[in-house]
Amino acid sequence: MNWTNKQWQADKPREECGVFGVFNIPDAVNFTYYGLHALQHRGQEGAGIAVINADKLLTHKGEGLVTEVFDTEHLAKLKGDKAIGHVRYSTTGGGGVQNVQPISIHAYSGEFAVCHNGNIVNAEELKIALEFQGSIFQCTSDSEIIAHLIQKEKGSFEQKILHAATSLEGAFSFLILTKDALYALRDKNGLRPLVLGKIDQQYCLSSESCAFNVVGAEFVRDIEPGELLKIDTNGLTTFTYTKEVTKNMCAMEYIYFSRPDSEIEQINVHASRKKCGTILAQESNTEADIVIGVPDSSISAAMGFAEEKKMPYEMGLIKNKYVGRTFIQPNQLLREKSVKMKLSVVASIIKNKRIILIDDSIVRGTTSKKIVSLLREAGATEIHVKIASPKIINPCFYGVDTSRQQELIGSKYDDEQMRQYIDADSLQFLSLEGLFHAIGRPTLCTACFTGKYPTPIFSLEKLLQSHQINP
């Protein structure tokens, strides 16, 4: 019994991208290649690397996985000791090779490359204002906006970045590469992760610390909210573009997006997910025979639930990891043409059992509905769905593809209606208090659960009207 890619892909939130960079390291492109490979889970639609060779900026990028975009010949051409790289899943800006990053800027004042993780919520406002000032855009990615903002400012390059950053609202972690320096910029609310590491006394940057394990780097520290970090031959120099900072890391980084071996602001992802499962078990009084988790991001929570309840944890669902390019196509019609399996049920484990099914979230509901159906076909007598996060009822505007409220089943249905829709015997969500307790930090961005957004949310329709432009 199996489930095809189109059903799996339809109901999972997806993060926009991941970034990796190195400075003053021979063969920088290979370090960046392996760093991006470790971050592949953050974006599977496109990949790119930019390097500085002497004073020349070289870039290669394309659609697909890191291993599809780069081969030995491509890597050999990208010689240099400074590099930044990017893996992409498009939300704002859409797909297409023109939106794959890094974005290269060839200006009279000098060349530089930009890549970012996250979403600038006032991007359209900034773009319209820049176009009125004469800027011409080649793509629809937010990264090009920061490049134009930098170019229109005056002063040293870091002063230009600092001035540009004050115009930005939203979630972002930028890497900017010049012939002399590598810059890291993080939004003032700390919504997206960005970490500093060290390789043989030289520095590297990554969206997640898991990439440091792959390239042999030592974790140094997190880039702070509102910080601009400059890395050059003199070492590290830090600046801040605002004093109005908060630490509102996206809760979904712990729940779903990040790899379990990453440390997000000094909190291990696997440990926090397992604790979510533990607290979910404490909030539950359901009796069953076995606990299973939806692979891969729910396995840690399922382990925690089973241990707390002293119930057997079983591998009742198997994820096929060997999926080709058809899985990561951005177009829904192309996804629906995929025939390869993504998820299979181990029928001999499931048959005649009362099941606790642990998942990390429910977005559109199609995933849970299909999995419950497969488990019933396999002979499960009862299926109790437990979600190791609160109910998602609001869209995200910070680089996650849940920006339309009508897509969210939790905004349309109450818990009982959702239970009936997915055809489970019971449905339970982790409490918001339980989530904070499990992750173990006092502040998080929980806008998708609560509707309380840490930044202003901009309306394009109002913006166009204010400029007297017909949409």
ABEGO torsion letter per residue (X at the ends): XBBBAAAAAAABBBBABBBBBBBGBBGAAAAAAAAAAAAAAABAABBBBBBBBEABBBBBBBBEBAAAABBAAAAAABBEABBBBBBBBBBBGEBEAAABOBBBBBBAAEBBBBBBBEBBAAAAAAAAAAAAAGBBBABABAAAAAAAAAAABBEBAAAAAAAAAAABBEBBBBBBBBAABBBBBBBAAGABBBBBBBBGGBBBBBABAAAAAAAGBBBABBBBBGBBBBBBAAEBBBBBABABBBBBBBAAAAAAABBAABBBGGBBAAAAAAAAAAAAAAABABBBABBBBBOAAAAAAAAAAAAAAGBBBBBABBBBABBBAAAABABAAAAAABABBABBBBAAAABGBBBBBBBABBAAGAAAAAAAAAAAAAGBABBBBBBABBBBABBBAAGBBAABAAABAAAABBAAAAAAAAGBABBBBBBAAAAAAAAGBABBBAAAAAGBBABBBBBAAAAAAAAGBBX
